[in-house]
Amino acid sequence: MAHAEGPDTRGGTIEVDVAVGVAPRDVRVQRLRVPVGSTVRDALRASGWLNQLSDLSEDTLASGQWSVGVWGRRERPGHVLRERDRIEVVRGLLVDPKEARRVRYRAQGEKLPRGIHRPPSGVPRQRG
């Protein structure tokens, strides 16, 4: 009994998407056809992103300045791709999200108990 495989996987090519977060809120997606058995590294080389972005290289990927995943799951550059995989390349975080939330919270001032509201700025408080 033969093993059923997806479309175009016998000695041919597969189709993958490479998505790169080039800047905050700026994601570029490129669709590629690569040979069966290609890895994440092969697809990144074929996409040309390693040459187009000055701070994206195999060295910056290895150092953790950029992260690579397939469908949102972190993968190593040697991961073998399957038909319709989506490779995602994102920059490393500059600020820990939890710390950023703490800073925003402190900037708003201390939280008041339920039912007590701050007067609008410029309006003196009435004491009674």
C-alpha positions as CSV (number, residue, x, y, z in Angstrom):
1,M,0.0,0.0,0.0
2,A,1.5,3.4,-1.0
3,H,1.7,6.2,1.4
4,A,-0.5,9.2,0.3
5,E,1.4,12.5,0.2
6,G,0.3,16.0,-0.4
7,P,0.3,17.6,-3.9
8,D,3.6,18.1,-5.7
9,T,5.8,16.3,-3.1
10,R,7.4,13.5,-5.2
11,G,10.7,14.8,-6.5
12,G,9.2,18.1,-7.4
13,T,8.7,21.3,-5.6
14,I,6.6,22.7,-2.8
15,E,5.1,26.1,-2.3
16,V,5.9,28.0,0.9
17,D,5.4,31.6,2.1
18,V,8.2,33.6,3.7
19,A,6.9,36.5,5.9
20,V,9.4,39.0,7.3
21,G,8.7,41.7,9.8
22,V,10.8,44.4,8.3
23,A,9.6,47.1,10.7
24,P,6.9,47.5,13.4
25,R,3.5,46.8,11.7
26,D,5.2,46.2,8.3
27,V,5.2,42.6,7.3
28,R,6.3,41.5,3.8
29,V,5.2,38.1,2.4
30,Q,6.8,36.3,-0.5
31,R,5.6,33.1,-2.0
32,L,8.2,30.6,-3.2
33,R,8.5,27.3,-4.9
34,V,11.4,25.3,-3.5
35,P,12.5,21.7,-4.0
36,V,11.1,19.0,-1.8
37,G,13.3,18.5,1.2
38,S,14.3,22.2,1.4
39,T,14.9,23.7,4.8
40,V,14.0,27.0,6.4
41,R,17.6,28.2,5.6
42,D,17.2,27.2,2.0
43,A,13.9,29.1,1.7
44,L,15.4,32.2,3.3
45,R,18.3,32.1,0.9
46,A,16.0,31.6,-2.1
47,S,13.7,34.5,-0.9
48,G,16.6,37.0,-1.1
49,W,15.7,38.6,2.2
50,L,19.1,37.8,3.6
51,N,20.6,40.1,1.0
52,Q,17.8,42.8,1.0
53,L,17.8,43.7,4.7
54,S,21.1,45.0,6.0
55,D,20.6,43.7,9.6
56,L,19.2,40.2,8.6
57,S,21.8,37.6,8.0
58,E,22.5,34.0,8.9
59,D,24.7,35.4,11.7
60,T,22.0,37.6,13.2
61,L,19.6,34.6,13.1
62,A,22.1,32.5,14.9
63,S,22.8,35.2,17.5
64,G,19.1,35.6,18.3
65,Q,18.7,39.1,17.0
66,W,16.1,37.7,14.6
67,S,13.8,34.6,15.3
68,V,12.5,32.1,12.7
69,G,9.4,30.1,13.1
70,V,7.0,28.0,11.0
71,W,3.3,28.8,11.5
72,G,4.2,30.7,14.7
73,R,6.2,27.9,16.3
74,R,10.0,28.6,16.7
75,E,12.1,26.4,14.5
76,R,15.7,25.9,13.7
77,P,17.1,26.9,10.3
78,G,17.6,23.2,9.5
79,H,13.9,22.4,9.8
80,V,12.6,20.6,6.7
81,L,9.6,22.3,5.1
82,R,6.3,20.9,3.9
83,E,3.8,22.1,1.3
84,R,2.2,25.4,2.2
85,D,4.4,26.1,5.3
86,R,4.6,29.7,6.3
87,I,8.0,30.8,7.5
88,E,8.0,33.8,9.8
89,V,11.0,35.9,10.5
90,V,10.8,38.5,13.2
91,R,13.1,40.8,15.1
92,G,14.0,40.1,18.7
93,L,12.1,42.1,21.3
94,L,13.8,45.2,22.5
95,V,11.7,45.5,25.7
96,D,10.1,42.8,27.7
97,P,6.3,43.1,27.2
98,K,5.6,42.7,31.0
99,E,8.1,45.5,31.8
100,A,6.5,47.7,29.1
101,R,3.1,47.1,30.7
102,R,4.4,48.1,34.2
103,V,5.9,51.3,32.8
104,R,2.6,52.2,31.2
105,Y,0.7,51.4,34.4
106,R,3.1,53.6,36.4
107,A,2.7,56.5,33.9
108,Q,-1.0,56.4,34.5
109,G,-0.5,56.9,38.2
110,E,-1.7,54.7,41.0
111,K,-5.0,53.0,40.5
112,L,-7.8,54.4,42.6
113,P,-10.3,52.1,44.5
114,R,-13.6,51.3,42.7
115,G,-16.0,54.2,42.8
116,I,-13.4,56.9,43.4
117,H,-12.6,59.0,40.4
118,R,-9.8,61.6,39.8
119,P,-11.1,65.1,39.0
120,P,-10.2,66.3,35.5
121,S,-6.9,68.1,35.4
122,G,-7.1,71.8,36.4
123,V,-10.2,71.3,38.5
124,P,-9.5,71.7,42.3
125,R,-10.7,68.9,44.6
126,Q,-13.7,69.7,46.8
127,R,-13.3,68.5,50.3
128,G,-16.3,68.0,52.4
